[in-house]
Amino acid sequence: MAGFNLSAQVFHYQTGKLLSGGKPGVIFWQKGIFNGYPANYGTLVANEVVSDPKSPLISLPVIHIPATGSIANQLPVYLLYGGPGESNLRTELLIPELMHHHDIIIVGYRGADGSVILDGAPDSCLFCKVSDTQQAFNKVIKQCLEAVGSVTQNPCGYTTGALATDIVAVMQSMQHDSIAILAYSYGTMVAQMLVSQHPDRVKQMVLLGARPLSKPVFEPFTMAEQYPKMYAHYTGQPYSIERDSTMISHLCTKYNLPPALYHLFAFSSLYSDNAAREFFGCMAAKGPLPCIKQKYDNFYHYFPGKVLLADMVLKKHDLAVNYDTTSNNNYFNSMVNSLNRWYFPFQSADTLPLKVPVFKGNVLIINGEYDVAAPPVLIEKELLPHWPQANLQVLPKTTHLDYFLLQKSVTDSLITLIFKPNGL
């Protein structure tokens, strides 16, 4: 843990300079350059626990990029990137055509940006080598919680709902009565949380790789639908679950690989077109085991092996994590159980699923056909029935990272279309 505040003193998130007169909701501004654009750099002061005015103060970065052309009373666009546990100070969604007419606002994610960085996690890969998978995950969770408990920080302050509250604080300070949102991946869940808190202040949304708040965990049926399609697309061969299951069993036995680690490797290999092409190329090759093992070793050579505290804490407090953990022989169920234990380690029987918020504004949802992290079928089942005005665009053969890679020109064009004057 680094740089946390234990008193009313607040420091600039970037320079470390003591800021006088800091109180919740205040933003200290200075001029700067962000990704080549003239920008205003702000430090937002906030309570660590937003519902407790006596909790310690923390500081968060805010970036304001004024429109490069005439804004003509266009809505400011707030950018929300993926995570949790990852920085929101990124550049993939800085689209020149969009920036010409709209001010861009980026608010740092508490726990990942600003004065408190929750990064004191243990090496989870070491624990995954324990033969009992659930015991291994339990050890990771225990050490993460001990890391949080070893300092004075309150985990209740680092939730998805708190991220939404920080955005509202920036809106109020900048006198933004209404805004538009451009969000990706986990950021789309933050956007939904914000809409649930202030449904009348968000007028437009574009959600890339969206996941509904009501269904944050992975589901076997979506994996069983997408994985065979991807296999057939990348190999030109029909998929056989029997062949796949037998081969993976032999692989894990021959090389003594923990199944949970294999599942994480396989799932991560589906995040981009290039990685998926290489992964399925190995799967369909003659004598595939050495090829797969090499890809597996390369993955864990570069994989950080850390379960980020921000990731775990943000999900613990306001996302329902109920899912079936019964053991069975179905390959997709086994994979999804491993993924949910990894990405949603806190199992709480009394956590109720969050409802899809009421939203009456314009919304464009862009999901990829092969996006295993955000399957389009979940949008069709969970969001569209509540948002009949929503426009869902499913990009063919597109994975979770390809909105910014293979399909970037298409994605940018769709985003620009909805945000142009009188768009959508």
Order of alpha helices (4+ residues) and beta strands (2+ residues): beta-beta-beta-beta-beta-beta-alpha-beta-beta-beta-alpha-alpha-alpha-beta-alpha-beta-alpha-alpha-alpha-alpha-alpha-alpha-alpha-beta-beta-alpha
